[in-house]
Amino acid sequence: MQKESRIFLAGHGGLVGSAILRRLNEEGFTNVLTARRDQLDLRDQAAVNYWFKANRPEYVFLVAGTVGGILANSTRPAEFLYDNMMIHGTVVHASHLYGVDKLLYLGSSCIYPRAAKQPIPEEELLSGPLEPTNEAYALAKIAGIKLCQAYRRQYGSNFIAAMPTNLYGPNDNFDLSSSHVLPAMIRKFHEAKVSGSPFVEIWGTGSPMREFLHVDDLADACLFLMTHYDDEQFINVGVGQDLSIRALAELVRDIVYPDADLVFDRSKPDGTPRKVLDVSRLEALGWRARIPLRDGIQATYAWFLERESKEADPRVAVATGLS
């Protein structure tokens, strides 16, 4: 990509998209194209085609989608499947129709079977049943991978795909009804601290093992792959190390509210027992994650506090239309 290349960032307002936008701006790219949901419904093929015809992007980062944690996935499976399949389908097809030079599609590590080999190599895809609590989202993401590969094989399109592990960072979703585990923990511990509650409730047994990647590291990896990777095989993006949900809760507690006790609600689902990615293929290309988990959580909590402060200030609320 040249600094003046026309780059479409689909999903620029989300956790991942906002991080990629920051990185593109830092690197001096001057022609980044974005569209809000009220400006462009990415589920509408005719609207997407019209937008591509008018704007003619040369490169596309496809990071838009409907996302959420176990509760959201379990209660809104139709929405997760429909929205994501349509978004992937319209943008990939328009990228083919209007001659995009290269597209990076971002999936999720939930594509892998519940009982996948650990750490999970890319070859584990479709080797067994999926985790039931996020099956709809996983199926949509798998369809996105296969779509990119199909357009490569049939049309020679330079469409690549990357599968990140669990993400966190600024602009994350901290709504307890739809958030992922780490931002949910940050909010729970913060609210317990504010209210003076002596304990924080954690879903499940605390035994599942998870891997976490700061979204700024993912943004760095996306630019790296857009520049250095052109293969059909999708590629894992992560840190290659995991920890238990209990250990994660203890780490968040130490940062946010050290006085809280942990209470585990064993009636709630654990999800996949373990999920850590084999990132040897990406590391062989020369890329590694750089942000330590503790540092990343501390920075994310600082961002959360700043946002909470702004939303609580009536002068800010009026200025931003929050009143």
C-alpha positions in Angstrom: 0.0 0.0 0.0 1.1 3.5 -0.8 0.5 6.4 1.6 -2.1 7.8 -0.8 -3.8 4.5 -1.7 -7.6 4.4 -1.3 -8.1 2.1 1.7 -11.6 1.1 2.8 -11.9 0.3 6.5 -15.2 -1.6 6.9 -16.1 -1.5 10.6 -14.0 1.6 11.6 -16.1 2.4 14.6 -15.6 -0.9 16.4 -12.9 -2.2 18.7 -10.7 -3.6 15.9 -11.6 -1.0 13.2 -10.8 2.0 15.5 -7.4 0.4 16.3 -6.6 -0.1 12.6 -7.7 3.5 11.9 -5.4 4.8 14.6 -2.5 2.8 13.2 -3.2 3.9 9.6 -3.2 7.5 10.7 0.0 7.0 12.7 1.7 5.5 9.6 0.7 8.5 7.5 -2.0 7.0 5.2 -3.9 9.9 3.8 -6.9 8.4 2.0 -8.7 6.1 4.4 -12.3 5.6 3.4 -15.0 4.9 6.1 -18.7 4.8 6.3 -21.0 4.8 9.3 -23.9 2.3 9.6 -26.4 5.0 8.9 -24.5 5.9 5.7 -24.0 2.3 4.4 -25.7 -0.9 5.4 -23.1 -3.5 4.7 -25.8 -6.2 4.6 -27.3 -4.6 1.4 -25.5 -5.8 -1.7 -26.9 -3.0 -3.9 -25.9 -0.3 -1.5 -22.4 -1.8 -1.1 -21.9 -2.1 -4.9 -23.0 1.6 -5.3 -20.5 2.7 -2.6 -17.7 0.7 -4.2 -18.4 2.0 -7.6 -18.4 5.6 -6.3 -15.3 5.3 -4.2 -13.2 2.7 -5.9 -11.1 1.5 -3.0 -7.8 -0.2 -3.8 -7.4 -2.0 -0.5 -10.0 -3.3 2.0 -9.8 -4.2 5.7 -13.0 -6.2 6.3 -13.3 -6.1 10.1 -17.0 -5.2 10.4 -19.5 -7.6 12.1 -21.9 -8.3 14.8 -20.0 -9.5 17.9 -20.5 -10.4 21.5 -19.8 -12.8 24.4 -21.4 -16.1 25.4 -24.7 -14.5 26.5 -25.1 -12.5 23.3 -24.2 -15.5 21.1 -26.6 -17.8 23.0 -29.6 -15.5 22.8 -29.1 -13.9 19.3 -27.9 -16.7 17.1 -30.0 -15.7 14.0 -28.7 -12.2 14.2 -25.1 -13.3 14.5 -25.4 -15.7 11.6 -27.4 -13.5 9.2 -25.6 -10.2 9.8 -22.1 -11.6 9.6 -22.7 -13.8 6.5 -24.3 -10.9 4.7 -21.6 -8.4 5.6 -18.8 -10.7 4.5 -20.7 -11.7 1.3 -21.5 -8.1 0.1 -18.0 -6.6 0.8 -16.1 -9.6 -0.7 -18.3 -9.7 -3.8 -18.1 -5.9 -4.3 -14.3 -6.0 -3.9 -14.2 -8.6 -6.7 -16.6 -6.6 -9.0 -14.7 -3.3 -8.6 -11.1 -4.6 -8.8 -9.8 -4.2 -5.3 -6.1 -5.0 -5.3 -6.1 -6.7 -1.9 -8.6 -7.5 0.9 -7.9 -8.6 4.4 -10.8 -10.5 6.1 -10.7 -10.8 9.8 -12.3 -13.8 11.4 -12.1 -15.2 14.9 -10.5 -18.1 16.8 -14.0 -19.4 17.6 -13.9 -21.0 14.2 -12.1 -24.0 15.7 -13.7 -27.1 17.1 -14.4 -27.2 20.9 -12.0 -30.1 21.2 -9.3 -28.8 18.9 -5.7 -29.7 19.4 -3.9 -27.1 21.7 -2.2 -24.8 20.8 -4.5 -24.7 17.8 -2.8 -24.8 14.3 -4.7 -23.5 11.3 -5.1 -27.1 10.1 -7.6 -27.8 12.9 -10.4 -26.0 11.0 -13.4 -28.3 10.4 -11.8 -31.2 12.3 -14.6 -31.5 14.8 -17.8 -30.1 16.3 -17.9 -26.4 17.2 -18.5 -24.9 20.7 -22.3 -24.7 21.0 -22.4 -21.4 22.8 -21.0 -19.5 19.7 -21.8 -21.8 16.9 -23.7 -19.3 14.8 -20.9 -16.7 14.9 -18.3 -19.4 14.2 -20.2 -20.7 11.1 -20.5 -17.2 9.7 -16.7 -16.6 10.2 -15.9 -20.0 8.6 -18.1 -19.0 5.6 -16.1 -15.8 5.3 -12.8 -17.7 5.1 -14.1 -20.1 2.5 -15.6 -17.2 0.5 -12.2 -15.5 0.3 -10.6 -18.7 -0.7 -13.3 -19.3 -3.4 -12.8 -15.9 -4.9 -9.0 -16.5 -5.0 -9.5 -19.9 -6.8 -12.2 -18.8 -9.3 -11.1 -15.2 -10.0 -7.5 -14.9 -8.8 -8.5 -12.3 -6.2 -5.8 -11.4 -3.7 -8.1 -11.9 -0.7 -6.4 -13.1 2.6 -7.8 -13.9 6.0 -6.5 -13.7 9.6 -8.0 -15.3 12.7 -7.3 -13.3 15.9 -7.6 -14.7 19.4 -9.7 -13.0 22.2 -9.2 -9.2 21.9 -9.4 -6.3 24.3 -8.5 -2.6 24.5 -9.9 0.9 24.0 -13.3 1.2 22.4 -14.2 -2.3 23.6 -17.8 -3.1 24.5 -18.3 -3.0 28.3 -22.1 -3.7 28.3 -22.5 -6.7 30.6 -25.3 -8.2 28.4 -23.2 -8.4 25.3 -19.5 -8.0 26.1 -16.7 -10.5 26.1 -15.1 -11.8 29.2 -12.3 -9.3 29.8 -14.2 -6.0 29.4 -17.1 -7.6 31.4 -14.6 -8.3 34.2 -13.3 -4.7 34.1 -16.8 -3.3 34.4 -17.8 -5.7 37.2 -14.8 -5.0 39.3 -15.2 -1.2 38.7 -18.8 -1.2 39.7 -18.1 -3.3 42.8 -15.4 -0.8 43.7 -17.8 2.1 43.3 -20.6 0.5 45.3 -18.3 -1.0 47.9 -19.4 -4.6 47.2 -17.1 -7.1 49.0 -17.2 -9.6 46.1 -17.4 -9.9 42.3 -19.3 -12.7 40.6 -17.6 -14.6 37.7 -19.4 -16.8 35.3 -18.5 -20.5 35.4 -15.9 -22.4 37.3 -12.9 -20.3 36.4 -11.0 -23.2 34.9 -11.2 -22.5 31.2 -8.0 -21.3 29.6 -8.0 -18.3 27.3 -5.5 -16.2 25.4 -5.8 -12.4 25.1 -4.3 -10.0 22.5 -4.4 -6.2 22.8 -6.2 -4.7 19.9 -3.3 -2.4 19.1 -1.1 -5.5 18.5 -3.8 -6.9 16.2 -3.9 -3.6 14.2 -0.1 -3.9 13.8 -0.5 -7.5 12.7 -3.2 -6.5 10.1 -0.9 -3.9 8.5 1.9 -6.4 8.6 -0.1 -9.0 6.8 -1.5 -6.6 4.2 2.1 -5.8 3.3 3.8 -9.2 3.7 1.3 -12.0 3.2 -0.5 -13.2 0.0 -1.3 -16.9 0.6 -4.7 -18.6 0.4 -4.2 -20.2 3.8 -5.7 -18.1 6.6 -3.3 -17.3 9.4 -3.7 -17.2 13.2 -2.9 -14.0 15.1 -2.3 -14.2 18.9 0.3 -14.3 21.6 0.6 -18.1 21.9 0.2 -18.0 25.7 -3.0 -18.5 27.8 -4.2 -18.3 31.4 -7.2 -19.5 33.3 -10.3 -17.4 33.7 -9.6 -17.5 37.5 -6.1 -16.1 36.9 -7.5 -13.4 34.6 -10.1 -12.4 37.2 -7.3 -12.2 39.8 -5.2 -10.0 37.5 -8.1 -7.7 36.8 -9.0 -7.6 40.5 -5.4 -6.6 41.3 -5.6 -3.7 38.8 -9.1 -2.4 39.5 -10.3 -3.5 43.0 -7.8 -5.5 45.1 -10.2 -5.8 48.1 -12.8 -7.8 46.2 -13.4 -11.5 46.8 -14.2 -13.8 43.8 -17.4 -15.8 43.7 -17.8 -18.2 40.8 -21.3 -18.9 39.5 -21.0 -22.6 38.4 -24.5 -22.6 37.0 -23.3 -20.4 34.1 -21.5 -22.0 31.1 -17.7 -22.2 30.8 -17.6 -22.4 27.0 -14.6 -24.1 25.3 -12.3 -25.7 27.9 -9.1 -24.2 26.4 -8.4 -22.0 23.4 -4.8 -20.9 22.6 -3.6 -20.4 19.1 -0.5 -21.8 17.4 1.0 -18.6 16.0 4.2 -20.2 14.6 3.2 -19.5 11.0 2.9 -15.7 11.8 6.0 -15.6 13.9 8.0 -17.3 11.1 7.0 -14.3 8.9 8.6 -12.0 11.5 5.7 -10.7 13.6 5.2 -11.0 17.4 2.8 -9.4 19.8 4.5 -6.8 22.0 2.0 -5.6 24.7 2.1 -7.6 28.0 -1.3 -8.5 29.4 -1.0 -6.6 32.6 0.1 -3.4 30.8 -2.7 -3.8 28.3 -5.4 -4.2 31.0 -4.1 -1.2 32.9 -4.2 0.9 29.8 -7.7 -0.3 29.0 -9.0 0.4 32.5 -7.5 3.9 32.3 -9.4 4.4 29.0 -12.6 3.0 30.6 -12.3 5.5 33.5 -11.7 8.4 31.1 -14.8 7.5 29.1 -16.9 7.0 32.3 -15.8 10.5 33.4 -16.7 12.1 30.2 -20.1 10.5 30.1 -20.8 11.5 33.7 -20.0 15.2 32.9 -23.2 16.9 31.7 -21.2 19.4 29.7 -19.6 16.6 27.7 -23.0 14.9 27.4 -24.6 18.0 25.8 -21.6 18.5 23.5 -21.7 14.9 22.2 -25.5 14.5 22.1 -25.7 12.1 25.0 -28.3 14.0 26.9 
